[in-house]
Amino acid sequence: MCDTASDDEVVKDTEFSWNSLKSEIDSFSCLSEISILEQALTTDVQSDDAGDEDDGQDGINLDHPESSALMVCHSEENEEVVDETLLPEKLRNKKWIIGNFLGKGSYFHVYQAYADGILLAIRKRHLLNRRNVLSTSSCREIEHEYQAQRKHVINVLSKIGCHDNIAAFLGFRRVGILWEMFVEYAAGGSLFHEIQIHRKQNRRLPEETITSRFRDLIRAVAYLHEHNIAHLDIKAENCLLTKWGSLKLSDFDYAVIFKSDTVVLPHKIGTKAYAPPERFISCINSLSFRVNPASLRTVPFFLQLRDLPSPRRPPCADVWSCGIILHLLIAFQTPWPGAHIDNCSYAEWHEYINRRRFGRIRGVFPLKLPVGTKSKFSELLENLLETSEDRRIKIAEVVDICWLKNEAHCKPFVVGEN
């Protein structure tokens, strides 16, 4: 029986471990860009907590949620409930100064924020309905979504820990009708932004930069998989860059804890352009039922029933997404809008991989890469974008590829460097 990852998995608060998070907050040195602001900025920021005494408790107390972490902020117009029980002590009860707008997702906005010399990023998620009206049903939806997100923080995000190529998760709180996630701030923007700049300037990324970015990504994914965590929404927008040019994987909203037999539902795998063919299995199955088995000889090679995707295993989905990222780094575009057979580009790739798999004449490499792209990249793409989960390369095997392990080929570039 397969263990299906879902939002209904429950882990008791008493099982919640914040050891890694506490060590990160206690010594910000392991976070490359959570830093003390320069003196000029610090002198302008006056915190409401400047005179507070340190009570010596830096962790999150889940045994007493009714403590000072749960409070009511009074304003002239309304009262907002603030729940900071999932926020480390060092980040509680602060007046966060919201700085530059950094980006947005489908349901949230990200801002630079600072207080008491601490610089980080805050993801704000508004919980009002589409009409911006707070109705009785909206209140129930808000509470349900908040509890679901709180559970996700406890079950998954708290277990990620600290890694050089992962944007650290620092804490979570609710403020009235929105919740906020505190994460490491990366000053270099996103990989998507970097690619957009080079595309507008009609400049390819240097091979060293491509190798460096991709190496950082697979190291992050390998670390996650070693801890039985799958990201499931790897895309350029979720790859952040530090000002020193290293890549950090972020946004773990779709992440799951997996076992050897864990499968996920299609809608639990993120963005379509980066998702593996397993995400579109329902579409493929509906097509396969219209095929007469007696006439399979007349069916195109890539539509044969034996080639249908197997169950959606979380680590395999991440590997596929890494392949799409590599293609994006090289060609400045994703190879297809979605890996389903209705798309001609993917159908051509599917047939090419099948011919490669069964030793048939493969023909011309179907992906449109710039002239002069080295064969090592196209060979790696064939393994990353293998249409069968069972045959797709494992992330640990990618990490061991010699030209990715060789630091001389992975020189990081400072953001903005030509």
Secondary structure, DSSP 8 states (H G I E B T S, - for coil): --EE--TT----GGG---HHHHHHHH-GGGSTT--B--HHHHHH---TTTT----S--S--SS-TTSTTEEEEE-SS-EEEEEEEES-GGGSS---EEEEEEEE-SS-EEEEEEETTEEEEEEEEE---TT----HHHHHHHHHHHHHHHHHHHHTGGGS---TTB--EEEEEEETTEEEEEE---TT-BHHHHHHHHHHTT----HHHHHHHHHHHHHHHHHHHHTTEE-S---GGGEEE-TTS-EEE---TT-EE--TTEE--GGGS--GGGS-GGGGHHHHHHHHTTS-GGGGGGS-GGG-GGGS-----HHHHHHHHHHHHHHHHHHSS-S-SSSSTTSHHHHHHHHHHHHHHTT----S--S---TT--HHHHHHHHHHT-SSTTTS--HHHHHT-HHHH-GGG-----TT--
